[in-house]
Amino acid sequence: MLDAARLALADIFSPPFRAVMWKSLALTIGLLIVIWFGLEALLGWLVDIQSYPWIETVLAVLAGVGLIIGLAFLVAPVSSLFAGMFTDEIAGLVERAHYPGDPPGRDVPVLESLRDTIVFTGVVIVVNLIALLLLLVPGVNLVAFFIGNGYLLGREFFEAAARRFNDRPAARGLRQANAGRVFIGGLVIALFLAIPILNLFTPLFATAFMVHVYKQTARRERAADQVAPMTG
């Protein structure tokens, strides 16, 4: 697992990944900026107390702090939204760089990938809203953030990597058979997501990381299948 994380970190900042990295970064930052100004305009419209300027100032400061906290939690769903756009491109780069002797993966059909991305982004938004609502409960929100995102991000990115070589039921079955390993991988992604600035590269890291995890898992499964008839 640590080896997969090390390889993924090296991958995302390597020359072949830079074009994808800049596209992902520009889209992520662009959408976060749009959300920021949209929420700021909405709060400015809702909180307009011109008769009491000091109250308006206090509320503006509190709203600004709230927006910063809210945007920190929005990085996860925004990253998830763009993940589907770059999954196959990033996975292909990793496969060619590290596993040239293996059969290449197949790109997931565009409409299917788009549908999965929208559904997954919606689920991530719900989980992170719950974590945000628990913000005032010390420790609980952090646990909710890591467990929720660890499970969801691990499941999504592992199955995305697995589906390049398997159909949907087989990819899900492989993930379920290695649920503990996939969850730990999801926690690694959630930890990456919790690091400011670096978390903007989450789609790249998570995809590259889970390609490595999938390859390691698939090799273990093949080795176990080969040993089973011999021991039987």
Steps between C-alpha positions, in 0.01 A plus 500: 500500500778744590685402184186574295468843667867578433466404134180705462664810649793463262259443209282808540794742488686321221516656148242266334237602758551875486247573225229310688612657828459855370160425345374340822642780715353775281153342498502433875616850595266655244194326638599577861534869409156499334351334810675751726364807318158343465473427872646840589242675281221292651610581856537867408142499375367318806700706752442866414460697821592852390350658811753321718837502318687330787259205495545473125880499547488229767268287290721553194807378692312198635366426154853520357630253758204274428570516127864401552397202713226409253735515201749278685231233514395565140844400371394133531187518280662739253797264468257211455318689228815536292636156583280334240629735232862395546483146640569316175766745386690481830456124533632451148811705580567296815446169322738589217767637735499223763331197344601498132500119491138473616201514263380863476175597669184601313354849534156508662228628259449876534130493592550226757795685652300825511205331670723337761681828565175693559362234736827473691538879530150521647581236762827675592314831542253338742778338707699823522190703588442265791863543606459878468188495718698307762772766497400628845539155656874469581664200337177359355513705179859389435405135549197542270715670238766228493268200528246635249752616244728203564223257413355695207828609340655157544198329345466742209863524394574130549200395293590757234847344471360145509235567237767568241569124513170356626128550456309684773393191706853356492653833602253531788565140604876557506450812710272317745744209526771749595281740696751560781785574262284731288375685810856558621581630154199731526632632833831580332307700236293671774823596680635645175169684460538655846832670415439858379627587150615143440135390509440682171687213334276236656350363173849439357644348816194285574480360147873424474505359853205266443641377169806384695281352775286320241806358325642375830163353599444332163845339516430370849169356379667329203773360725238365741307340211816328379586370848148370572499211247847394614401488867167336412 
